Amino acid sequence: MTSVHITWVYEPTRSSDQSMLSSQHYAPFIEQVGRYADVSIPLVQGFLRDVAPPEGIILLASSAHPKLVLDECAAEKQANLASRLVPIDESRIRIFDNLLEPLSIPAAVDGMTLHEWESGAGYPGARGPYGLRDIGRLVGASCLLFESARYCYLQSPTHRGLPHLLADYLIAYAKAFLQ
């Protein structure tokens, strides 16, 4: 199995609204992604602008929109960071035209899909993430319902849940774009 370097960046809450979930909430999901990708995924806490890893995929949990997170980073690093950024627990609303297409990020996991993973949704295979349809095809996934010019909501009958599909997707993405 081709390996990929993955880092989980958990940003502090940016406002007095403490509605952002704790890092412990995401930990079981991140651990499963690491298990399927056969890598240890370190947790780095802090703002991406300060703690961005120099290489590999970045799973981002933040109360801020990824565009704002990227805008806070040095201008010369923004394109590279966007090419490696996978926000988790994002809003499904306008995910294509407000996040994926304009930022050209590898993928995103929406809050509903994350909730479905946690509750054992009861359907075979895997649903989610939102990702590039060409990378999805490389790992045996197809588009389900939601689509844009380059991205779609991925599903796979052969993967054992969202963490498995996301891990395979990230490995294929890294092999195609980050090496």
Long-range contacts (C-beta under 8 A, 24 or more apart in sequence): 1-38, 1-171, 2-171, 2-174, 2-175, 3-37, 3-38, 3-39, 3-171, 4-37, 4-39, 4-56, 4-57, 4-170, 4-171, 4-173, 4-174, 4-175, 4-178, 5-39, 5-53, 5-55, 5-56, 5-57, 5-174, 6-33, 6-34, 6-37, 6-39, 6-41, 6-56, 6-57, 6-58, 6-59, 6-170, 7-41, 7-42, 7-44, 7-53, 7-56, 7-57, 7-58, 7-59, 8-41, 8-42, 8-43, 8-44, 8-58, 8-59, 8-61, 9-44, 9-45, 9-46, 9-48, 9-51, 9-52, 9-53, 9-58, 9-59, 9-60, 9-61, 9-62, 10-43, 10-44, 10-45, 10-61, 10-62, 11-45, 11-46, 11-47, 11-48, 11-60, 11-61, 11-62, 11-63, 11-64, 11-69, 12-45, 12-46, 12-47, 13-63, 14-62, 14-63, 14-64, 15-63, 17-63, 19-63, 20-61, 20-62, 20-63, 21-61, 21-89, 23-61, 26-61, 26-88, 26-89, 28-118, 29-88, 29-114, 29-117, 29-118, 29-162, 29-163, 30-59, 32-161, 32-163, 32-164, 33-59, 33-163, 33-166, 33-167, 33-170, 34-167, 35-163, 35-167, 36-163, 36-164, 36-166, 36-167, 36-168, 37-167, 37-168, 37-170, 37-171, 47-72, 48-72, 48-73, 48-81, 49-73, 49-74, 52-77, 52-81, 55-84, 55-178, 56-84, 56-174, 56-178, 57-84, 57-86, 57-106, 57-170, 57-173, 57-174, 57-178, 58-84, 58-85, 58-86, 59-86, 59-88, 60-85, 60-86, 60-87, 60-88, 61-87, 61-88, 61-89, 62-87, 65-99, 66-90, 66-99, 66-103, 66-105, 66-108, 67-99, 67-102, 67-103, 70-103, 83-177, 83-178, 84-178, 86-129, 86-166, 86-170, 88-114, 89-114, 95-130, 95-146, 96-130, 96-146, 96-147, 96-148, 96-151, 97-148, 100-130, 100-148, 100-150, 100-151, 101-148, 101-149, 101-150, 101-151, 106-131, 106-132, 106-135, 106-170, 106-173, 106-177, 107-131, 107-132, 107-135, 107-166, 107-169, 107-170, 107-173, 109-162, 109-166, 113-162, 114-162, 116-162, 117-161, 117-162, 117-163, 124-157, 125-155, 125-156, 125-157, 125-158, 125-159, 126-154, 126-155, 126-156, 126-159, 126-160, 126-161, 126-162, 126-164, 126-165, 127-153, 127-154, 127-155, 127-162, 128-153, 128-154, 128-155, 128-162, 128-165, 128-166, 129-153, 129-154, 129-162, 129-165, 129-166, 129-169, 130-154, 131-169, 131-173, 132-173, 135-169, 135-172, 135-173, 135-176, 136-169, 138-172, 138-176, 139-165, 139-168, 139-169, 139-171, 139-172, 141-165, 141-169
